[in-house]
């Protein structure tokens, strides 16, 4: 009997520790952000001309980004790229490293806490980081051709409510979102319920996550800017149905492209790259760029 009592106490204690950790993670947005400080590469390693861009946030934080120059004589357009939740922009670089050769100049930014960017990643502060990047682009005088916003995974889901802000109406020409999810509370519940350890606490923790910035509630406000939703049928991170729901919630003009393969690696496939260029050319009025000498 005493042994059973000790076992019950031990299991209860472990459960409380897991619950406390789960609540703590939600409080600091830990379910969404997995930053890494060291770089694994820089654009020069891929043969790309680039500049380091440092933005000063109104709260004093320094945010770091890269500006990739187009490799063609004529600039086809400007792409603002918002990466996924893990590592930093150096590990996501290959998803856009092909764009300069197609005539696009690209701006990448690391959210606070990622790479060389200062601070700690948490909501809603990272939304303000995205806004700061858009504001810098508008003020920099560097935008040539259409401004195309390209977000992947968490980057897509955070960017949608930012673009839906009244202040951003008419400030971008089109948007492409790959592997986005519909809501922060919804995806928290989904992730927790995949774990036998966290599943019992999903009913307590998930309701604590705000729905204020849920992409599904904001994506329609991006109209009349054209939107392309891409989602892999085989991705194990964000279910395919999430992409379908985002597409259903978006207003016209909109397009949907199903993909194959792992989470946010499809843009390394030449056929997917061609699809993205097609959308940017036909829907965003990007120019066909001739290769530079």
C-alpha positions in Angstrom: 0.0 0.0 0.0 2.8 2.4 0.9 4.6 1.5 -2.4 1.4 2.3 -4.3 1.0 5.6 -2.5 4.6 6.6 -3.3 4.1 5.7 -7.0 0.9 7.7 -7.1 2.7 10.8 -5.5 5.6 10.4 -7.9 3.3 10.2 -11.0 1.2 13.1 -9.8 4.4 15.2 -9.2 5.6 14.4 -12.7 2.3 15.4 -14.2 2.3 18.7 -12.3 5.9 19.4 -13.6 4.8 18.7 -17.2 1.7 20.8 -16.8 3.7 23.7 -15.3 6.2 23.4 -18.2 3.4 23.4 -20.7 1.8 26.5 -19.2 5.2 28.2 -19.1 5.8 27.3 -22.7 2.5 28.8 -23.7 3.2 31.9 -21.7 6.5 32.6 -23.5 5.3 31.3 -26.9 7.7 28.4 -26.5 5.5 26.1 -28.6 6.1 28.3 -31.6 9.7 29.5 -31.5 12.8 27.4 -31.7 15.6 29.9 -32.4 19.2 29.2 -33.0 22.0 31.8 -32.7 24.9 30.4 -34.8 24.7 30.6 -38.5 25.3 27.5 -40.7 26.2 29.6 -43.7 25.9 33.1 -45.3 24.8 34.0 -48.8 28.3 34.4 -50.0 28.8 30.7 -49.6 26.1 30.2 -52.2 27.7 32.7 -54.5 25.2 35.5 -53.7 26.0 39.2 -53.4 24.4 40.4 -50.2 24.3 43.2 -47.6 23.9 42.9 -43.8 20.9 45.0 -42.8 20.4 46.1 -39.2 17.1 47.5 -38.1 16.5 49.3 -34.8 13.2 48.5 -33.3 11.4 51.3 -31.4 12.0 49.3 -28.1 15.7 49.5 -28.9 16.4 46.0 -30.1 18.6 45.4 -33.1 17.2 43.1 -35.7 19.4 41.6 -38.4 18.6 40.8 -42.0 20.1 40.1 -45.4 19.6 41.9 -48.6 20.2 39.7 -51.7 20.8 41.5 -54.9 19.2 40.4 -58.2 21.6 38.7 -60.6 20.0 40.0 -63.7 20.2 43.3 -65.6 16.5 44.0 -65.1 14.9 43.5 -61.6 11.8 41.4 -61.9 10.5 42.2 -58.4 11.2 42.4 -54.7 10.6 39.5 -52.3 10.2 39.9 -48.6 10.9 36.5 -47.0 9.7 35.4 -43.6 11.1 32.1 -42.5 9.7 29.2 -40.3 10.0 28.7 -36.6 13.3 26.8 -36.2 17.0 27.8 -36.4 17.5 31.1 -38.2 17.5 32.6 -41.7 20.8 30.9 -42.5 19.1 27.5 -42.4 16.2 28.7 -44.5 18.4 30.6 -47.1 18.2 27.8 -49.7 14.4 28.3 -50.0 15.0 31.7 -51.6 18.7 31.5 -52.8 17.5 30.7 -56.3 15.4 33.9 -56.7 18.3 36.3 -57.5 19.1 34.3 -60.6 15.5 34.7 -61.7 15.8 38.5 -61.3 14.4 39.0 -57.8 16.0 40.9 -55.0 15.2 39.4 -51.7 15.0 40.7 -48.1 15.3 38.2 -45.3 14.9 39.1 -41.6 15.5 37.2 -38.4 12.9 37.7 -35.7 14.1 38.7 -32.3 16.1 36.0 -30.6 17.1 34.4 -33.9 20.6 34.6 -35.3 22.1 38.0 -34.6 18.8 39.6 -33.8 18.6 40.7 -30.1 15.8 39.9 -27.6 13.6 36.9 -27.0 11.0 35.6 -29.5 7.4 35.8 -28.3 4.0 36.9 -29.5 3.0 39.5 -30.3 6.4 41.1 -30.4 7.5 39.0 -33.5 4.6 40.5 -35.4 6.1 43.9 -34.8 9.4 42.6 -36.1 7.6 41.7 -39.4 6.0 45.1 -39.5 9.4 46.8 -38.9 10.8 44.9 -41.9 7.9 46.0 -44.1 8.3 49.6 -42.9 12.0 49.5 -43.7 11.4 48.2 -47.2 9.0 51.0 -47.9 11.3 53.7 -46.6 14.5 52.3 -48.1 13.7 53.1 -51.7 15.0 49.7 -52.7 11.8 48.2 -53.8 11.7 47.6 -57.6 8.9 46.0 -59.4 6.1 44.4 -57.4 6.6 43.7 -53.6 5.9 40.0 -53.0 5.6 38.7 -49.5 6.7 35.1 -49.1 6.1 33.4 -45.7 6.7 29.8 -44.7 5.2 27.9 -41.8 5.2 30.1 -38.7 6.5 32.9 -40.9 3.4 32.6 -43.1 1.0 32.4 -40.1 2.5 35.5 -38.4 2.7 37.5 -41.6 -1.0 37.2 -42.5 -2.4 39.2 -39.5 0.4 41.8 -40.1 -0.5 42.3 -43.7 -4.2 42.5 -42.8 -3.5 45.7 -40.7 -5.1 48.8 -42.1 -1.7 50.5 -42.3 -0.5 47.9 -44.8 -3.3 48.1 -47.3 -1.9 48.7 -50.7 1.7 48.4 -49.5 2.4 45.0 -51.1 1.3 43.5 -54.4 0.8 39.9 -53.7 1.6 37.2 -51.1 2.7 33.5 -51.1 2.2 31.4 -48.0 3.6 27.9 -47.7 2.6 25.5 -44.9 0.8 28.0 -42.8 -1.7 27.1 -40.1 -5.1 28.5 -39.4 -4.8 29.4 -35.7 -2.4 29.5 -32.8 -4.7 27.9 -30.3 -5.7 25.2 -32.8 -2.1 24.3 -33.7 -1.1 24.2 -30.0 -3.8 21.7 -29.3 -2.9 19.7 -32.4 0.8 19.5 -31.5 0.1 18.6 -27.8 -2.4 15.9 -28.7 0.3 14.2 -30.8 2.2 13.5 -27.6 0.9 10.9 -25.2 2.6 12.9 -22.4 1.2 16.3 -23.3 -2.2 15.1 -24.6 -4.0 15.2 -21.2 -2.9 18.8 -20.7 -3.9 20.0 -24.1 -7.4 20.7 -22.8 -6.0 23.0 -20.1 -3.1 24.7 -22.0 -4.6 25.2 -25.5 -7.5 27.4 -24.3 -4.9 29.8 -22.7 -3.5 30.6 -26.2 -5.0 33.7 -27.7 -6.9 33.6 -31.0 -6.4 37.3 -31.6 -3.9 36.8 -34.5 -5.3 33.7 -36.0 -4.5 33.8 -39.7 -7.9 32.2 -40.7 -9.6 35.3 -39.3 -7.4 37.8 -41.1 -6.5 36.4 -44.5 -9.6 37.7 -46.3 -8.5 41.2 -45.5 -5.5 40.8 -47.8 -7.7 41.2 -50.9 -7.5 42.6 -53.5 -3.9 41.5 -53.4 -3.6 38.0 -55.0 -2.7 35.2 -52.7 -1.1 31.8 -53.4 -1.5 29.1 -50.7 0.9 26.2 -51.0 0.8 23.1 -48.8 2.4 19.6 -48.9 0.1 16.6 -48.8 3.0 14.7 -47.2 4.2 17.2 -44.6 4.2 15.8 -41.0 4.4 19.2 -39.2 1.3 21.2 -40.4 -1.6 19.0 -41.7 -2.6 19.5 -45.3 -6.1 20.4 -44.1 -4.7 23.6 -42.5 -3.7 24.8 -46.0 -7.1 24.0 -47.4 -8.8 25.9 -44.6 -6.6 29.0 -45.1 -7.4 28.9 -48.8 -11.2 28.6 -48.1 -11.0 31.6 -45.8 -9.0 33.8 -48.3 -10.9 36.1 -50.6 -10.4 36.3 -54.4 -8.1 36.5 -56.2 -6.5 33.4 -54.8 -4.8 30.2 -55.9 -4.0 26.9 -54.2 -1.1 24.6 -55.0 -0.8 21.2 -53.5 2.7 20.0 -53.0 4.6 16.7 -52.2 7.5 16.2 -50.0 8.6 17.2 -46.5 7.8 20.4 -44.6 8.9 23.6 -46.5 11.4 22.1 -48.8 9.3 22.2 -51.9 10.8 25.4 -53.2 14.0 23.6 -53.8 12.2 21.6 -56.5 12.6 23.2 -60.0 9.0 22.5 -60.9 7.8 24.3 -57.7 10.1 27.2 -58.4 8.6 27.5 -61.9 5.1 27.6 -60.3 6.2 30.4 -57.9 7.7 32.4 -60.8 4.5 31.8 -62.8 2.4 33.2 -60.0 4.7 36.2 -59.5 4.7 37.0 -63.2 1.0 36.4 -64.0 -0.6 37.6 -60.7 1.9 40.0 -59.3 3.0 41.7 -62.5 6.6 40.8 -62.1 8.7 41.4 -65.1 10.5 38.7 -67.1 14.1 39.4 -66.2 16.9 38.7 -68.8 20.1 37.1 -67.4 22.9 39.5 -66.6 26.1 39.2 -68.6 
